[in-house]
Amino acid sequence: MTSASSDVMAAKVGGAELGAALGAGMAALAAAIGIGKIGASAMEAIARQPEASGDIRSNLIVSAALIEGVAFFAVIVCVLIIFV
């Protein structure tokens, strides 16, 4: 293996690691923004209709858990890209 081909190989591996790191970061950021928007909307809904706070809170928790699950799988895929 020549030095030039090893440099190309290192650049390809480095590009995959950079892409995986950016993907994991974007997944975490998107999940945080989504959960924040859901929380803000839930607080606004509770302020408008306090008697429905139990239903709103349970919907908030389920929605946040689903978003967090998708983000978790996205981060796992990005980690697999790095190590496989």
MILONU-824046 format. One record per atom (N, C-alpha, C, O): residue number from 1; residue in one letter; chain; x, z negated, y. Coordinates in pm, 1 decimal. Atoms other than C-alpha are relative to their C-alpha. Layout:
<nodes>
<node pos="NUM" code="A" unit="A" u="X" w="Z" v="Y"/>
...
</nodes>
This chain:
<nodes>
<node pos="1" code="M" unit="A" u="84.4" w="0.0" v="-117.4"/>
<node pos="1" code="M" unit="A" u="0.0" w="0.0" v="0.0"/>
<node pos="1" code="M" unit="A" u="88.8" w="0.0" v="123.4"/>
<node pos="1" code="M" unit="A" u="181.3" w="-80.3" v="135.3"/>
<node pos="2" code="T" unit="A" u="-81.0" w="-8.3" v="-120.8"/>
<node pos="2" code="T" unit="A" u="141.0" w="96.7" v="332.7"/>
<node pos="2" code="T" unit="A" u="-50.6" w="-97.5" v="104.4"/>
<node pos="2" code="T" unit="A" u="-159.2" w="-154.5" v="92.8"/>
<node pos="3" code="S" unit="A" u="36.4" w="91.6" v="-107.4"/>
<node pos="3" code="S" unit="A" u="134.5" w="-109.3" v="644.4"/>
<node pos="3" code="S" unit="A" u="-121.5" w="49.7" v="77.2"/>
<node pos="3" code="S" unit="A" u="-205.0" w="-29.8" v="120.2"/>
<node pos="4" code="A" unit="A" u="113.1" w="-56.6" v="-74.6"/>
<node pos="4" code="A" unit="A" u="-109.9" w="128.8" v="813.8"/>
<node pos="4" code="A" unit="A" u="-131.3" w="-22.2" v="-74.0"/>
<node pos="4" code="A" unit="A" u="-232.6" w="-56.2" v="-12.8"/>
<node pos="5" code="S" unit="A" u="123.9" w="18.9" v="75.4"/>
<node pos="5" code="S" unit="A" u="-363.4" w="107.1" v="531.8"/>
<node pos="5" code="S" unit="A" u="-38.9" w="-147.1" v="-6.5"/>
<node pos="5" code="S" unit="A" u="-157.7" w="-179.1" v="-9.2"/>
<node pos="6" code="S" unit="A" u="33.6" w="142.3" v="-0.8"/>
<node pos="6" code="S" unit="A" u="-338.4" w="-272.0" v="523.4"/>
<node pos="6" code="S" unit="A" u="-55.6" w="-42.3" v="135.5"/>
<node pos="6" code="S" unit="A" u="-139.7" w="-131.8" v="142.8"/>
<node pos="7" code="D" unit="A" u="55.8" w="28.7" v="-132.1"/>
<node pos="7" code="D" unit="A" u="-403.0" w="-278.5" v="899.0"/>
<node pos="7" code="D" unit="A" u="-145.2" w="45.6" v="9.2"/>
<node pos="7" code="D" unit="A" u="-228.8" w="-23.6" v="67.4"/>
<node pos="8" code="V" unit="A" u="137.5" w="-50.6" v="-0.1"/>
<node pos="8" code="V" unit="A" u="-715.7" w="-66.2" v="850.7"/>
<node pos="8" code="V" unit="A" u="-88.9" w="-92.3" v="-82.1"/>
<node pos="8" code="V" unit="A" u="-201.4" w="-122.5" v="-42.3"/>
<node pos="9" code="M" unit="A" u="76.3" w="90.7" v="84.9"/>
<node pos="9" code="M" unit="A" u="-830.3" w="-293.8" v="569.2"/>
<node pos="9" code="M" unit="A" u="-27.6" w="-131.4" v="71.9"/>
<node pos="9" code="M" unit="A" u="-138.3" w="-184.6" v="63.6"/>
<node pos="10" code="A" unit="A" u="18.2" w="124.2" v="-74.7"/>
<node pos="10" code="A" unit="A" u="-777.0" w="-601.8" v="785.9"/>
<node pos="10" code="A" unit="A" u="-101.2" w="18.2" v="112.2"/>
<node pos="10" code="A" unit="A" u="-179.2" w="-72.7" v="140.3"/>
<node pos="11" code="A" unit="A" u="96.3" w="-26.6" v="-107.3"/>
<node pos="11" code="A" unit="A" u="-974.2" w="-441.2" v="1069.6"/>
<node pos="11" code="A" unit="A" u="-141.9" w="7.6" v="-55.0"/>
<node pos="11" code="A" unit="A" u="-235.7" w="-40.0" v="8.8"/>
<node pos="12" code="K" unit="A" u="132.9" w="-8.5" v="60.2"/>
<node pos="12" code="K" unit="A" u="-1265.4" w="-365.0" v="835.4"/>
<node pos="12" code="K" unit="A" u="-51.1" w="-138.2" v="-37.6"/>
<node pos="12" code="K" unit="A" u="-167.9" w="-169.6" v="-14.3"/>
<node pos="13" code="V" unit="A" u="39.2" w="135.2" v="37.9"/>
<node pos="13" code="V" unit="A" u="-1269.5" w="-720.9" v="702.0"/>
<node pos="13" code="V" unit="A" u="-30.4" w="-81.7" v="125.0"/>
<node pos="13" code="V" unit="A" u="-127.6" w="-157.2" v="127.4"/>
<node pos="14" code="G" unit="A" u="24.0" w="72.0" v="-124.7"/>
<node pos="14" code="G" unit="A" u="-1242.4" w="-860.4" v="1054.7"/>
<node pos="14" code="G" unit="A" u="-129.6" w="42.1" v="65.9"/>
<node pos="14" code="G" unit="A" u="-199.5" w="-40.6" v="124.5"/>
<node pos="15" code="G" unit="A" u="125.8" w="-49.0" v="-55.7"/>
<node pos="15" code="G" unit="A" u="-1530.6" w="-641.0" v="1167.4"/>
<node pos="15" code="G" unit="A" u="-120.2" w="-57.8" v="-72.8"/>
<node pos="15" code="G" unit="A" u="-221.3" w="-90.5" v="-10.5"/>
<node pos="16" code="A" unit="A" u="109.3" w="58.4" v="77.7"/>
<node pos="16" code="A" unit="A" u="-1749.4" w="-769.9" v="884.4"/>
<node pos="16" code="A" unit="A" u="-18.9" w="-146.4" v="35.5"/>
<node pos="16" code="A" unit="A" u="-131.7" w="-194.1" v="47.6"/>
<node pos="17" code="E" unit="A" u="9.8" w="141.2" v="-36.2"/>
<node pos="17" code="E" unit="A" u="-1667.7" w="-1128.5" v="972.6"/>
<node pos="17" code="E" unit="A" u="-58.9" w="-17.2" v="139.4"/>
<node pos="17" code="E" unit="A" u="-140.2" w="-106.7" v="162.4"/>
<node pos="18" code="L" unit="A" u="54.4" w="6.4" v="-135.3"/>
<node pos="18" code="L" unit="A" u="-1740.0" w="-1066.6" v="1339.7"/>
<node pos="18" code="L" unit="A" u="-149.3" w="31.8" v="-0.4"/>
<node pos="18" code="L" unit="A" u="-227.5" w="-36.3" v="65.8"/>
<node pos="19" code="G" unit="A" u="141.5" w="-35.5" v="8.6"/>
<node pos="19" code="G" unit="A" u="-2069.7" w="-897.5" v="1257.3"/>
<node pos="19" code="G" unit="A" u="-83.3" w="-110.4" v="-62.5"/>
<node pos="19" code="G" unit="A" u="-194.1" w="-138.5" v="-16.8"/>
<node pos="20" code="A" unit="A" u="72.1" w="108.9" v="64.5"/>
<node pos="20" code="A" unit="A" u="-2172.5" w="-1179.6" v="1025.8"/>
<node pos="20" code="A" unit="A" u="-12.0" w="-120.3" v="92.8"/>
<node pos="20" code="A" unit="A" u="-116.7" w="-184.8" v="98.2"/>
<node pos="21" code="A" unit="A" u="4.7" w="112.8" v="-93.2"/>
<node pos="21" code="A" unit="A" u="-2082.8" w="-1442.5" v="1284.4"/>
<node pos="21" code="A" unit="A" u="-99.3" w="26.4" v="113.2"/>
<node pos="21" code="A" unit="A" u="-175.3" w="-62.5" v="151.6"/>
<node pos="22" code="L" unit="A" u="96.3" w="-34.4" v="-104.8"/>
<node pos="22" code="L" unit="A" u="-2277.6" w="-1259.8" v="1555.2"/>
<node pos="22" code="L" unit="A" u="-143.1" w="-3.5" v="-53.2"/>
<node pos="22" code="L" unit="A" u="-234.4" w="-48.6" v="16.0"/>
<node pos="23" code="G" unit="A" u="133.3" w="3.0" v="60.2"/>
<node pos="23" code="G" unit="A" u="-2573.2" w="-1219.2" v="1320.1"/>
<node pos="23" code="G" unit="A" u="-51.2" w="-141.2" v="-19.5"/>
<node pos="23" code="G" unit="A" u="-167.7" w="-169.6" v="8.3"/>
<node pos="24" code="A" unit="A" u="40.6" w="139.2" v="19.2"/>
<node pos="24" code="A" unit="A" u="-2578.7" w="-1588.6" v="1233.6"/>
<node pos="24" code="A" unit="A" u="-31.3" w="-66.0" v="133.8"/>
<node pos="24" code="A" unit="A" u="-127.9" w="-141.3" v="145.6"/>
<node pos="25" code="G" unit="A" u="24.7" w="57.2" v="-132.3"/>
<node pos="25" code="G" unit="A" u="-2553.1" w="-1683.3" v="1599.5"/>
<node pos="25" code="G" unit="A" u="-129.1" w="49.7" v="61.1"/>
<node pos="25" code="G" unit="A" u="-204.2" w="-27.9" v="120.2"/>
<node pos="26" code="M" unit="A" u="124.6" w="-55.3" v="-55.2"/>
<node pos="26" code="M" unit="A" u="-2833.4" w="-1448.5" v="1701.7"/>
<node pos="26" code="M" unit="A" u="-122.2" w="-53.5" v="-74.3"/>
<node pos="26" code="M" unit="A" u="-226.4" w="-76.3" v="-12.8"/>
<node pos="27" code="A" unit="A" u="112.1" w="55.0" v="76.4"/>
<node pos="27" code="A" unit="A" u="-3056.3" w="-1577.0" v="1420.1"/>
<node pos="27" code="A" unit="A" u="-30.5" w="-142.5" v="44.6"/>
<node pos="27" code="A" unit="A" u="-146.8" w="-179.1" v="61.7"/>
<node pos="28" code="A" unit="A" u="20.2" w="137.6" v="-44.5"/>
<node pos="28" code="A" unit="A" u="-3002.8" w="-1937.1" v="1528.0"/>
<node pos="28" code="A" unit="A" u="-56.5" w="-4.1" v="141.5"/>
<node pos="28" code="A" unit="A" u="-145.1" w="-84.3" v="170.9"/>
<node pos="29" code="L" unit="A" u="48.5" w="-4.2" v="-138.1"/>
<node pos="29" code="L" unit="A" u="-3057.2" w="-1851.5" v="1894.5"/>
<node pos="29" code="L" unit="A" u="-145.6" w="45.7" v="5.8"/>
<node pos="29" code="L" unit="A" u="-225.8" w="-12.2" v="79.0"/>
<node pos="30" code="A" unit="A" u="137.9" w="-49.2" v="0.8"/>
<node pos="30" code="A" unit="A" u="-3374.8" w="-1654.7" v="1823.8"/>
<node pos="30" code="A" unit="A" u="-95.7" w="-105.5" v="-54.5"/>
<node pos="30" code="A" unit="A" u="-206.8" w="-120.7" v="-3.8"/>
<node pos="31" code="A" unit="A" u="84.3" w="106.4" v="54.5"/>
<node pos="31" code="A" unit="A" u="-3512.1" w="-1939.5" v="1612.0"/>
<node pos="31" code="A" unit="A" u="-19.8" w="-111.0" v="102.3"/>
<node pos="31" code="A" unit="A" u="-130.2" w="-163.4" v="116.7"/>
<node pos="32" code="A" unit="A" u="11.4" w="105.1" v="-101.3"/>
<node pos="32" code="A" unit="A" u="-3437.7" w="-2191.5" v="1885.9"/>
<node pos="32" code="A" unit="A" u="-93.8" w="41.6" v="112.5"/>
<node pos="32" code="A" unit="A" u="-174.9" w="-38.8" v="158.4"/>
<node pos="33" code="I" unit="A" u="88.6" w="-48.9" v="-106.2"/>
<node pos="33" code="I" unit="A" u="-3610.0" w="-1977.5" v="2148.9"/>
<node pos="33" code="I" unit="A" u="-144.7" w="3.0" v="-49.2"/>
<node pos="33" code="I" unit="A" u="-235.7" w="-38.2" v="22.7"/>
<node pos="34" code="G" unit="A" u="135.3" w="-6.6" v="55.2"/>
<node pos="34" code="G" unit="A" u="-3911.0" w="-1919.7" v="1923.1"/>
<node pos="34" code="G" unit="A" u="-63.3" w="-136.9" v="-16.3"/>
<node pos="34" code="G" unit="A" u="-179.8" w="-155.8" v="18.8"/>
<node pos="35" code="I" unit="A" u="52.9" w="134.9" v="17.9"/>
<node pos="35" code="I" unit="A" u="-3952.3" w="-2286.7" v="1836.4"/>
<node pos="35" code="I" unit="A" u="-25.4" w="-65.0" v="135.6"/>
<node pos="35" code="I" unit="A" u="-122.3" w="-139.2" v="151.2"/>
<node pos="36" code="G" unit="A" u="22.2" w="52.8" v="-134.6"/>
<node pos="36" code="G" unit="A" u="-3914.7" w="-2377.8" v="2203.7"/>
<node pos="36" code="G" unit="A" u="-127.1" w="53.7" v="62.3"/>
<node pos="36" code="G" unit="A" u="-201.9" w="-20.5" v="126.1"/>
<node pos="37" code="K" unit="A" u="123.2" w="-59.0" v="-54.2"/>
<node pos="37" code="K" unit="A" u="-4189.9" w="-2135.6" v="2302.0"/>
<node pos="37" code="K" unit="A" u="-123.3" w="-55.7" v="-70.3"/>
<node pos="37" code="K" unit="A" u="-225.6" w="-80.3" v="-6.3"/>
<node pos="38" code="I" unit="A" u="112.3" w="57.9" v="73.2"/>
<node pos="38" code="I" unit="A" u="-4416.4" w="-2268.8" v="2028.5"/>
<node pos="38" code="I" unit="A" u="-26.1" w="-142.5" v="47.6"/>
<node pos="38" code="I" unit="A" u="-141.1" w="-181.9" v="67.1"/>
<node pos="39" code="G" unit="A" u="15.9" w="137.0" v="-48.9"/>
<node pos="39" code="G" unit="A" u="-4351.9" w="-2625.1" v="2143.7"/>
<node pos="39" code="G" unit="A" u="-61.3" w="-4.9" v="138.7"/>
<node pos="39" code="G" unit="A" u="-148.2" w="-87.8" v="165.6"/>
<node pos="40" code="A" unit="A" u="55.1" w="-3.2" v="-135.9"/>
<node pos="40" code="A" unit="A" u="-4423.7" w="-2539.0" v="2506.1"/>
<node pos="40" code="A" unit="A" u="-148.3" w="36.9" v="-2.6"/>
<node pos="40" code="A" unit="A" u="-229.0" w="-22.6" v="68.8"/>
<node pos="41" code="S" unit="A" u="140.5" w="-40.3" v="9.7"/>
<node pos="41" code="S" unit="A" u="-4747.3" w="-2364.3" v="2411.7"/>
<node pos="41" code="S" unit="A" u="-85.4" w="-110.9" v="-60.8"/>
<node pos="41" code="S" unit="A" u="-199.6" w="-131.5" v="-19.7"/>
<node pos="42" code="A" unit="A" u="74.6" w="109.6" v="61.6"/>
<node pos="42" code="A" unit="A" u="-4852.4" w="-2655.4" v="2192.3"/>
<node pos="42" code="A" unit="A" u="-22.5" w="-113.5" v="99.7"/>
<node pos="42" code="A" unit="A" u="-131.1" w="-171.3" v="103.9"/>
<node pos="43" code="M" unit="A" u="17.5" w="106.2" v="-99.6"/>
<node pos="43" code="M" unit="A" u="-4791.8" w="-2907.3" v="2470.9"/>
<node pos="43" code="M" unit="A" u="-103.1" w="40.1" v="105.8"/>
<node pos="43" code="M" unit="A" u="-181.5" w="-42.8" v="151.9"/>
<node pos="44" code="E" unit="A" u="99.2" w="-49.6" v="-96.4"/>
<node pos="44" code="E" unit="A" u="-4993.0" w="-2691.0" v="2710.4"/>
<node pos="44" code="E" unit="A" u="-140.7" w="-7.1" v="-59.4"/>
<node pos="44" code="E" unit="A" u="-235.8" w="-45.0" v="8.9"/>
<node pos="45" code="A" unit="A" u="130.6" w="4.6" v="65.5"/>
<node pos="45" code="A" unit="A" u="-5276.4" w="-2665.8" v="2458.0"/>
<node pos="45" code="A" unit="A" u="-49.7" w="-143.5" v="-14.9"/>
<node pos="45" code="A" unit="A" u="-168.9" w="-169.4" v="1.6"/>
<node pos="46" code="I" unit="A" u="39.0" w="140.6" v="12.5"/>
<node pos="46" code="I" unit="A" u="-5276.2" w="-3042.5" v="2400.0"/>
<node pos="46" code="I" unit="A" u="-41.3" w="-55.3" v="135.9"/>
<node pos="46" code="I" unit="A" u="-134.5" w="-135.3" v="144.8"/>
<node pos="47" code="A" unit="A" u="36.8" w="45.9" v="-133.9"/>
<node pos="47" code="A" unit="A" u="-5285.1" w="-3101.4" v="2776.3"/>
<node pos="47" code="A" unit="A" u="-138.6" w="52.2" v="39.1"/>
<node pos="47" code="A" unit="A" u="-214.1" w="-17.4" v="107.0"/>
<node pos="48" code="R" unit="A" u="131.0" w="-56.9" v="-32.3"/>
<node pos="48" code="R" unit="A" u="-5588.2" w="-2870.8" v="2805.5"/>
<node pos="48" code="R" unit="A" u="-111.1" w="-58.9" v="-85.9"/>
<node pos="48" code="R" unit="A" u="-223.5" w="-77.0" v="-38.9"/>
<node pos="49" code="Q" unit="A" u="102.4" w="45.6" v="93.3"/>
<node pos="49" code="Q" unit="A" u="-5770.1" w="-3005.4" v="2500.0"/>
<node pos="49" code="Q" unit="A" u="55.4" w="-115.2" v="-84.9"/>
<node pos="49" code="Q" unit="A" u="93.5" w="-94.2" v="-200.1"/>
<node pos="50" code="P" unit="A" u="-62.5" w="113.2" v="70.9"/>
<node pos="50" code="P" unit="A" u="-5647.8" w="-3354.4" v="2400.2"/>
<node pos="50" code="P" unit="A" u="-67.4" w="-37.0" v="-132.1"/>
<node pos="50" code="P" unit="A" u="-1.7" w="-90.5" v="-221.4"/>
<node pos="51" code="E" unit="A" u="69.1" w="38.6" v="123.4"/>
<node pos="51" code="E" unit="A" u="-5913.2" w="-3402.5" v="2130.7"/>
<node pos="51" code="E" unit="A" u="43.2" w="84.5" v="-119.7"/>
<node pos="51" code="E" unit="A" u="18.5" w="46.0" v="-233.9"/>
<node pos="52" code="A" unit="A" u="-47.1" w="-86.5" v="108.6"/>
<node pos="52" code="A" unit="A" u="-5759.9" w="-3118.8" v="1926.2"/>
<node pos="52" code="A" unit="A" u="149.3" w="-17.5" v="-26.0"/>
<node pos="52" code="A" unit="A" u="212.0" w="68.8" v="-87.5"/>
<node pos="53" code="S" unit="A" u="-145.9" w="16.8" v="10.5"/>
<node pos="53" code="S" unit="A" u="-5407.9" w="-3263.2" v="1935.6"/>
<node pos="53" code="S" unit="A" u="48.5" w="-5.4" v="-144.6"/>
<node pos="53" code="S" unit="A" u="158.1" w="42.1" v="-174.3"/>
<node pos="54" code="G" unit="A" u="-41.4" w="7.0" v="140.3"/>
<node pos="54" code="G" unit="A" u="-5397.4" w="-3332.3" v="1561.0"/>
<node pos="54" code="G" unit="A" u="14.2" w="137.0" v="-63.4"/>
<node pos="54" code="G" unit="A" u="113.0" w="164.9" v="-131.3"/>
<node pos="55" code="D" unit="A" u="-5.9" w="-135.9" v="55.2"/>
<node pos="55" code="D" unit="A" u="-5476.2" w="-2974.0" v="1464.8"/>
<node pos="55" code="D" unit="A" u="112.9" w="80.6" v="63.0"/>
<node pos="55" code="D" unit="A" u="183.9" w="154.2" v="-5.5"/>
<node pos="56" code="I" unit="A" u="-105.5" w="-74.3" v="-70.0"/>
<node pos="56" code="I" unit="A" u="-5242.3" w="-2834.0" v="1728.4"/>
<node pos="56" code="I" unit="A" u="137.0" w="-44.2" v="-48.9"/>
<node pos="56" code="I" unit="A" u="225.3" w="38.7" v="-70.8"/>
<node pos="57" code="R" unit="A" u="-129.1" w="52.2" v="44.9"/>
<node pos="57" code="R" unit="A" u="-4958.2" w="-3061.3" v="1617.5"/>
<node pos="57" code="R" unit="A" u="32.8" w="47.6" v="-141.3"/>
<node pos="57" code="R" unit="A" u="147.3" w="82.5" v="-170.1"/>
<node pos="58" code="S" unit="A" u="-27.4" w="-45.8" v="136.9"/>
<node pos="58" code="S" unit="A" u="-4998.1" w="-2966.4" v="1251.1"/>
<node pos="58" code="S" unit="A" u="34.2" w="149.1" v="-1.8"/>
<node pos="58" code="S" unit="A" u="122.1" w="191.9" v="-76.6"/>
<node pos="59" code="N" unit="A" u="-34.8" w="-142.3" v="-9.3"/>
<node pos="59" code="N" unit="A" u="-4998.2" w="-2596.5" v="1340.4"/>
<node pos="59" code="N" unit="A" u="139.5" w="19.5" v="57.4"/>
<node pos="59" code="N" unit="A" u="212.3" w="109.4" v="15.3"/>
<node pos="60" code="L" unit="A" u="-134.5" w="-5.3" v="-58.1"/>
<node pos="60" code="L" unit="A" u="-4686.7" w="-2655.5" v="1551.9"/>
<node pos="60" code="L" unit="A" u="106.1" w="-25.5" v="-106.4"/>
<node pos="60" code="L" unit="A" u="205.6" w="46.5" v="-114.3"/>
<node pos="61" code="I" unit="A" u="-99.5" w="36.4" v="101.5"/>
<node pos="61" code="I" unit="A" u="-4502.5" w="-2819.0" v="1263.2"/>
<node pos="61" code="I" unit="A" u="12.6" w="109.7" v="-105.9"/>
<node pos="61" code="I" unit="A" u="123.6" w="144.0" v="-146.7"/>
<node pos="62" code="V" unit="A" u="-3.9" w="-106.7" v="101.0"/>
<node pos="62" code="V" unit="A" u="-4598.1" w="-2548.1" v="1012.1"/>
<node pos="62" code="V" unit="A" u="68.7" w="124.5" v="56.0"/>
<node pos="62" code="V" unit="A" u="151.7" w="185.6" v="-11.3"/>
<node pos="63" code="S" unit="A" u="-61.7" w="-118.0" v="-61.6"/>
<node pos="63" code="S" unit="A" u="-4502.2" w="-2268.5" v="1252.2"/>
<node pos="63" code="S" unit="A" u="150.1" w="-18.4" v="18.6"/>
<node pos="63" code="S" unit="A" u="228.2" w="72.5" v="-9.6"/>
<node pos="64" code="A" unit="A" u="-142.4" w="26.5" v="-19.3"/>
<node pos="64" code="A" unit="A" u="-4169.4" w="-2430.7" v="1337.4"/>
<node pos="64" code="A" unit="A" u="74.7" w="2.3" v="-133.5"/>
<node pos="64" code="A" unit="A" u="187.4" w="51.4" v="-141.0"/>
<node pos="65" code="A" unit="A" u="-64.6" w="-0.7" v="131.5"/>
<node pos="65" code="A" unit="A" u="-4092.4" w="-2480.6" v="967.8"/>
<node pos="65" code="A" unit="A" u="16.9" w="142.5" v="-52.8"/>
<node pos="65" code="A" unit="A" u="119.9" w="174.6" v="-112.0"/>
<node pos="66" code="L" unit="A" u="-10.9" w="-138.6" v="45.4"/>
<node pos="66" code="L" unit="A" u="-4163.9" w="-2114.9" v="890.3"/>
<node pos="66" code="L" unit="A" u="109.0" w="75.0" v="76.1"/>
<node pos="66" code="L" unit="A" u="186.0" w="150.4" v="16.6"/>
<node pos="67" code="I" unit="A" u="-105.1" w="-65.4" v="-78.8"/>
<node pos="67" code="I" unit="A" u="-3943.4" w="-1995.0" v="1175.5"/>
<node pos="67" code="I" unit="A" u="137.1" w="-50.8" v="-42.6"/>
<node pos="67" code="I" unit="A" u="231.1" w="27.5" v="-55.9"/>
<node pos="68" code="E" unit="A" u="-128.3" w="57.3" v="40.5"/>
<node pos="68" code="E" unit="A" u="-3666.6" w="-2232.5" v="1071.2"/>
<node pos="68" code="E" unit="A" u="41.4" w="51.3" v="-137.5"/>
<node pos="68" code="E" unit="A" u="160.0" w="72.2" v="-162.7"/>
<node pos="69" code="G" unit="A" u="-30.6" w="-54.8" v="132.2"/>
<node pos="69" code="G" unit="A" u="-3691.2" w="-2106.0" v="712.7"/>
<node pos="69" code="G" unit="A" u="55.4" w="141.2" v="6.9"/>
<node pos="69" code="G" unit="A" u="151.7" w="174.2" v="-62.3"/>
<node pos="70" code="V" unit="A" u="-49.2" w="-137.0" v="-16.6"/>
<node pos="70" code="V" unit="A" u="-3647.2" w="-1745.1" v="819.2"/>
<node pos="70" code="V" unit="A" u="140.6" w="-1.1" v="59.1"/>
<node pos="70" code="V" unit="A" u="227.3" w="74.8" v="15.7"/>
<node pos="71" code="A" unit="A" u="-133.1" w="9.2" v="-61.0"/>
<node pos="71" code="A" unit="A" u="-3351.2" w="-1841.3" v="1038.2"/>
<node pos="71" code="A" unit="A" u="103.0" w="-48.8" v="-101.8"/>
<node pos="71" code="A" unit="A" u="216.6" w="-1.5" v="-102.9"/>
<node pos="72" code="F" unit="A" u="-91.0" w="50.9" v="102.5"/>
<node pos="72" code="F" unit="A" u="-3196.5" w="-2034.7" v="749.1"/>
<node pos="72" code="F" unit="A" u="41.0" w="111.5" v="-96.0"/>
<node pos="72" code="F" unit="A" u="158.8" w="124.1" v="-129.7"/>
<node pos="73" code="F" unit="A" u="-32.9" w="-110.5" v="89.4"/>
<node pos="73" code="F" unit="A" u="-3218.7" w="-1732.2" v="519.6"/>
<node pos="73" code="F" unit="A" u="88.8" w="103.0" v="68.5"/>
<node pos="73" code="F" unit="A" u="177.4" w="160.2" v="5.0"/>
<node pos="74" code="A" unit="A" u="-84.7" w="-94.4" v="-73.7"/>
<node pos="74" code="A" unit="A" u="-3067.9" w="-1510.8" v="789.7"/>
<node pos="74" code="A" unit="A" u="143.6" w="-50.5" v="7.7"/>
<node pos="74" code="A" unit="A" u="238.0" w="26.9" v="-8.4"/>
<node pos="75" code="V" unit="A" u="-135.1" w="57.2" v="-5.8"/>
<node pos="75" code="V" unit="A" u="-2772.9" w="-1747.4" v="827.6"/>
<node pos="75" code="V" unit="A" u="65.8" w="4.9" v="-137.6"/>
<node pos="75" code="V" unit="A" u="185.5" w="32.1" v="-147.1"/>
<node pos="76" code="I" unit="A" u="-54.8" w="-7.4" v="136.1"/>
<node pos="76" code="I" unit="A" u="-2727.5" w="-1760.6" v="447.8"/>
<node pos="76" code="I" unit="A" u="47.1" w="142.1" v="-30.8"/>
<node pos="76" code="I" unit="A" u="153.8" w="160.2" v="-89.4"/>
<node pos="77" code="V" unit="A" u="-40.7" w="-139.2" v="21.7"/>
<node pos="77" code="V" unit="A" u="-2717.6" w="-1379.0" v="433.8"/>
<node pos="77" code="V" unit="A" u="129.2" w="29.2" v="75.3"/>
<node pos="77" code="V" unit="A" u="218.1" w="95.8" v="22.2"/>
<node pos="78" code="C" unit="A" u="-122.3" w="-22.4" v="-78.2"/>
<node pos="78" code="C" unit="A" u="-2455.1" w="-1376.4" v="709.8"/>
<node pos="78" code="C" unit="A" u="120.4" w="-69.6" v="-63.4"/>
<node pos="78" code="C" unit="A" u="230.7" w="-15.0" v="-62.9"/>
<node pos="79" code="V" unit="A" u="-109.8" w="70.2" v="67.6"/>
<node pos="79" code="V" unit="A" u="-2244.9" w="-1634.2" v="525.4"/>
<node pos="79" code="V" unit="A" u="40.5" w="75.7" v="-126.2"/>
<node pos="79" code="V" unit="A" u="159.3" w="84.9" v="-157.4"/>
<node pos="80" code="L" unit="A" u="-32.2" w="-79.1" v="118.9"/>
<node pos="80" code="L" unit="A" u="-2269.4" w="-1425.3" v="208.0"/>
<node pos="80" code="L" unit="A" u="78.6" w="125.3" v="36.3"/>
<node pos="80" code="L" unit="A" u="165.2" w="168.0" v="-40.2"/>
<node pos="81" code="I" unit="A" u="-76.3" w="-116.8" v="-44.5"/>
<node pos="81" code="I" unit="A" u="-2143.1" w="-1124.1" v="403.5"/>
<node pos="81" code="I" unit="A" u="146.5" w="-37.5" v="19.2"/>
<node pos="81" code="I" unit="A" u="235.9" w="40.8" v="-13.1"/>
<node pos="82" code="I" unit="A" u="-138.1" w="42.6" v="-24.5"/>
<node pos="82" code="I" unit="A" u="-1834.5" w="-1322.4" v="499.2"/>
<node pos="82" code="I" unit="A" u="74.4" w="-23.7" v="-131.5"/>
<node pos="82" code="I" unit="A" u="188.9" w="19.3" v="-145.6"/>
<node pos="83" code="F" unit="A" u="-71.2" w="44.1" v="119.3"/>
<node pos="83" code="F" unit="A" u="-1751.4" w="-1457.4" v="152.7"/>
<node pos="83" code="F" unit="A" u="-10.7" w="94.1" v="-119.0"/>
<node pos="83" code="F" unit="A" u="60.3" w="75.2" v="-217.7"/>
<node pos="84" code="V" unit="A" u="15.0" w="-89.8" v="115.7"/>
<node pos="84" code="V" unit="A" u="-1862.0" w="-1174.5" v="-76.0"/>
<node pos="84" code="V" unit="A" u="53.4" w="136.8" v="32.7"/>
<node pos="84" code="V" unit="A" u="49.7" w="226.3" v="-51.7"/>
</nodes>
